[in-house]
Amino acid sequence: MKIYRFLTEDDTSAFCHKVSDALAKGWELYGPPTYAFDAAHGVMRCGQAVTKEIDRPYSPDMKLGDQ
């Protein structure tokens, strides 16, 4: 079973750390990163999709970051 997450963060090193942490836990990059202006907060935001193969069925109750 493949699961999917979309990681977001302000355009700071925190975003790079969030993606690096996911990669260290076995997640794989899915597509290119995105970059957009968040007008509500006046900051640039980054996003990156990641996927991971797991050995159990998907459940909407699972916490994806703990997989």
TORMIPA-68589 format. One record per residue: residue number from 0; x, y, z of N, C-alpha, C in turn. Coordinates in steps of 0.05 Angstrom, whole numbers. Layout:
<nodes>
num	n.east	n.north	n.up	ca.east	ca.north	ca.up	c.east	c.north	c.up
NUM	X	Y	Z	X	Y	Z	X	Y	Z
...
</nodes>
This chain:
<nodes>
num	n.east	n.north	n.up	ca.east	ca.north	ca.up	c.east	c.north	c.up
0	17	-23	0	0	0	0	18	25	0
1	12	43	-17	27	69	-18	10	91	-5
2	23	106	13	10	129	25	23	154	16
3	9	177	19	16	202	8	14	224	30
4	33	242	30	32	266	47	40	290	31
5	30	313	39	39	338	27	50	356	49
6	76	360	49	90	375	70	90	405	62
7	84	422	81	85	451	76	99	465	100
8	109	488	94	123	504	115	130	531	103
9	134	551	120	145	576	110	172	571	96
10	179	590	79	204	587	64	228	594	82
11	234	575	100	257	577	118	271	549	118
12	292	547	134	306	521	136	288	500	148
13	267	509	162	248	489	175	236	472	153
14	230	483	130	219	466	108	239	445	100
15	264	452	96	284	433	88	287	411	109
16	286	419	134	288	399	156	264	380	156
17	241	391	151	216	374	150	218	353	128
18	227	362	104	230	343	82	252	324	87
19	275	333	97	297	315	104	289	294	124
20	274	302	144	264	283	165	247	262	152
21	229	270	134	212	250	120	228	231	104
22	248	241	89	266	224	73	281	204	91
23	290	213	114	305	196	132	287	173	143
24	260	178	143	241	158	153	230	141	131
25	242	142	107	234	125	85	214	136	65
26	206	160	68	188	173	49	204	180	24
27	191	181	1	204	187	-24	191	212	-36
28	208	229	-49	197	253	-62	178	245	-84
29	156	260	-87	137	255	-108	132	281	-123
30	145	284	-146	142	309	-161	160	331	-151
31	159	354	-164	176	377	-156	164	392	-132
32	181	407	-118	170	424	-96	154	447	-108
33	137	458	-91	121	482	-99	129	505	-82
34	123	529	-91	131	554	-78	109	574	-84
35	97	586	-63	75	605	-68	74	626	-46
36	63	649	-52	60	670	-32	34	666	-17
37	36	666	10	13	663	27	5	692	35
38	-15	703	20	-23	731	24	-35	735	51
39	-48	715	62	-61	718	89	-41	723	111
40	-16	712	107	4	715	128	28	731	118
41	29	739	92	50	755	81	77	741	80
42	77	715	75	102	700	73	102	681	49
43	125	673	41	127	652	20	125	625	34
44	111	607	21	108	579	32	118	559	11
45	129	538	22	139	516	5	122	491	10
46	121	474	-10	107	449	-8	121	427	-23
47	119	402	-13	131	379	-26	114	354	-20
48	106	341	-41	92	315	-38	112	293	-34
49	105	274	-16	121	251	-11	103	226	-9
50	114	203	-16	99	178	-15	116	157	0
51	102	136	10	116	115	23	101	89	21
52	115	67	16	102	40	16	101	31	45
53	77	21	53	74	9	79	62	-19	77
54	65	-35	98	57	-63	98	29	-67	109
55	14	-46	114	-13	-51	125	-33	-34	109
56	-58	-40	111	-78	-25	96	-80	4	106
57	-87	21	88	-91	49	95	-117	52	112
58	-116	70	131	-139	77	147	-139	107	150
59	-162	120	147	-162	149	152	-155	158	180
60	-155	138	199	-148	144	226	-117	144	231
61	-102	134	212	-73	132	217	-60	160	215
62	-40	164	232	-25	189	231	-2	185	212
63	-4	198	189	14	193	167	43	199	175
64	48	219	190	75	226	198	88	205	216
65	73	187	228	84	166	245	89	140	229
66	84	140	204	87	116	188	116	112	179
</nodes>
